[in-house]
């Protein structure tokens, strides 16, 4: 698994470009309380060539914590960390029951945690450090810093949490750093979703069957035909403008694949 991990940079990188084109708006009316803090981390944890550093955002809440309680650590994934904090009520409820501290760590290259600021996605020279391995090293560094800065955390076990790609990170950090992570909850984590390990069309087949069951044959056929229709319409400037207005996109559509990726993700979610 750890050898395969070195190739996992493709996952966070693909999410990064999709999120930049269709950013998720933050909820300004927070339903949970937390402090917003930052910690410094290395741009490259595994090389002596690059010695630069940058800041990563994290959110922390100690209101339910009591001595000996665990740290519930969310391994941030593809988006601003506040988005995940606001949609992970299970963790907040669990913190009350376990007298735990809650920490949500932002994934490098997302939100405000940009190693090279506005140049972070300029070219390969800058976004080459967007890998799952680097992100896991960031999280372990933060955990160590928390245990140093908060004496009450010295004996606290750390339980990692995550969903989807974040769930993969949660599982991997437990495997790669068992001395740091006592346990992990990986929700909907496609850890085996790689060529040769599983059917990479498996999720799409399940989603299609869901629409078939509740919408019938015509529902599935309409969705399938829509992809080619979107591509055909988007060949011209006027067509892109039509799609922009049709889907109420905030900025003019320049690449049809962006809307296809977004709709595919949306349909998979509601299935």
Secondary structure, DSSP 8 states (H G I E B T S, - for coil): -HHHHTTTHHHHHHHHHHHHHS-----SS-SS--EEEEEEEES-SS-SS---EEEEEEEEE-TT--TT--EEEEE--SS-HHHHHTT-HHHHHHHHHHT-EEEEE--TTSTT--TTGGGTTSSHHHHTT--HHHHHHHHHHHHHHHHHH-GGGTT--EEEEEETHHHHHHHHHHHHTTTT-SEEEEET--TT-STTTS-TTHHHHHHHHHHHHHH-HHHHHHHHHHHHHHHHHTTSHHHHHHHHHHTT-SS----HHHHHHHHHHHHHHH-
